[in-house]
Amino acid sequence: MFEAIKHNMETIAGVEIYPILSLLIFFLFFLALGIWVFSYKKEKIEELSQIPLNHK
């Protein structure tokens, strides 16, 4: 099964760029997510954490 896939992938011109692009997108997404999480205001996190406790 994998031999057929490998053969088909080898015949596509420029296919070697796809794993590099996938890794780059993966890395940039988690880098942006980390920056967003660490730059979030502590007051807002505290306010959001109290929402389940204040529900009536």
N, C-alpha and C positions, 0 to 999 in steps of 0.2 A: 504494500500500500504506500509506504513512504518513498519507495523507489520511483513510483509514478509521479508523486508530488515533487520529489527532488528533480526529476528529469524535466518536468514542466517549468519549475522555477528557474532552472539553469538556462532555459531557452528564452526567457524574458530579458530583453535588453534593459540594463539599468536597475535590475532587481536588487542589487546589493545596497542601494540607498534606503530601502524600506526599513531594515532593522535599525539603521542609524537614526532615521527620522522617528521611529517608534520610541527608541530610548531617549532621544532628545525631548520629545513631547512628554513622556513619562517624568523625566527629571524636572523639566520646567514647571509642570503642573504641581508636583509636590514641593518644589522650591517656593512657588507662589503661595501655595496653601500654608506652608510653614511661616512665611513672612506675614501673611494675613493673620494667622493664629497668634503669633508673638507680638504683633502690633495692636491687637484688640485691646480696648480699654478695660482695665480691671473693674471699674464701676459698672460697665455694661454687662460683664460676665456675672458679677454679683447680682445684678438686677434680674438677669435671665435665670439664674440658678434658684431664685426665690419664687418663680412663677408656679411650679408644682405645689409649693407649700401654701400659697395664698389662694388657691382655687377653692371656690365655695360650692 
